Amino acid sequence: MGATMIGLVKEHRGPGATLKEVPVPTIGDDEVLVHIKATSICGTDLHIYNWDAWADKTVLTPNVFGHEFAGIVVDIGDRVRGVKIGDHVSAEGHMICGTCKACRTGNGHVCPNTKSFGITAPGCFAEYAVVKASNIIHNAPELPFEIACLQDPLGNAVQTVLSGDIVGKTVAIIGVGPIGLLAIKVAKACGAGAIYAVDINPNRLKMALQMGADVTINAMEARTSEELRRLTDGEGVEVVLEMSGNPVAIADAFEAAANAGRVSLLGIPTKEVSLDVTNQIIFKGLKVEGITGRKMYQTWYQMKGLLNQHRVDLASVITHRFTLDQYEEAFRLMHEGQCGKIVFTH
C-alpha cells in the first residue's frame, strides 16, 4: 500500500464532506507534487459543500475538492522545466487542452476541454496536491502562505474589475462576499471613481467600508437600482460588477447600469434569470461580459504587479483561520456570510 494523507473529500453527491485518509497522489512526467501549506475557501467550494444544482451538474465525485492554495514543491516529473523542488508556488486551476481554437487565440480561460482543479480533478484540501507544471505560479519565498493562497480569488476580482475601463468611473459592486471585497480593493487601486457596495449582510457591508467603498447599500432596505440612480443624479452606474449570482440582484444590476455602461457578471446563479433584454441591454447600449476564472496568464501578471507594489492589501480580507479538521465550522461561517476570506493552515 502506498503513502496516504488526510484530505477533505466530496464523497457523496449531496450536502457535506468527509475528512478521511486518501492516497498521496502520484505525478506524471509533466506534473509536480506540492506540499500544501495554506488553502482558502471559495464561493465555488460552498456550492460544492452545499451541493446545489450547479454542483450536481458539474462536480466529479468522489474527489478531494478545494482550489485556492499555496505550498512548496517536493517532487517534479521527468519532463518538467522551470519548476524545481523547494519552489514556493500557487497555481492556475484551469487545466486546458492547449490545442482548441479558444486556447490558440489567447482565450484559454474558456477552453471547452478544461479540467478544473478541485472540481473535475483532485484539488488541494489535503496535505499534498498534483499540479500541471505549466499551471504553476511562482511565489516569492517571503510572501506568507496565507496571503499567497488568495491569489486565485484575487484573480477573479482583477479580471472582473479590469474587463473594461475603470479609471474615474462610478462602480457598483453587487455582492460583497470575499471576492466582492477584493474587487473593492482592486477598483480603488486602479483608479475608480465612487465605489458603491451592495449586499444584504450588514457585517459584509461594514467590511466593504473598511476595504474602501465610498457608500454601502443594504438591498433589503432599499431597491438597489433606485438607490444607485439617486446617488448618480439619475444617470445610473458606469460600471456594474455583479458578484452575488442572485437572479433578482442580476436583473437590478442591469436596471442600475448607465446608458453605454458596462455590466460584468461573475456571480453564479443557481436558476434561470429573467431580463428585459430590449430595454435593459439593447436600447441602453450596454457592454456585457461574463467572467470566468482568470485570463491565462494576463490576469496573473496584473495581480502580481498589484501585489508586488503593495497596491492591494490582502491580509485585511482574512477574518478566520482554521485547521482542516475544523471544516464544518468554516463552511458554516461561509454559508451564513459571517466572514471575509477563511484560510486553512495545513
ABEGO torsion letter per residue (X at the ends): XBBBBBBBBBABBBBEBBBBBBBBBBBBAABBBBBBABBBBBAAAAAAAAGBAAAAAABBOBBBBEABBBBBBABBBAABBGBBBGBBBBBBABBBAGABAAAAAGAAAABAABBBBGAABBBABBABBBBBAAABBBBBAABBAAAAAAAAAAAAAAAAAAABBABGBBBBBBGBBAAAAAAAAAAAAAGBBBBBBBBABAAAAAAAAAAGBABBBBAAABBAAAAAAAAAGGAEBABBBBAAGBAAAAAAAAAABBBGBBBBBABBBABBBBBBAAAAAAAAGBBBBBBBEBBOAAAAAAAAAAAAAGABBAAAABABBBBAAAAAAAAAAAAAGABBBBBBBX
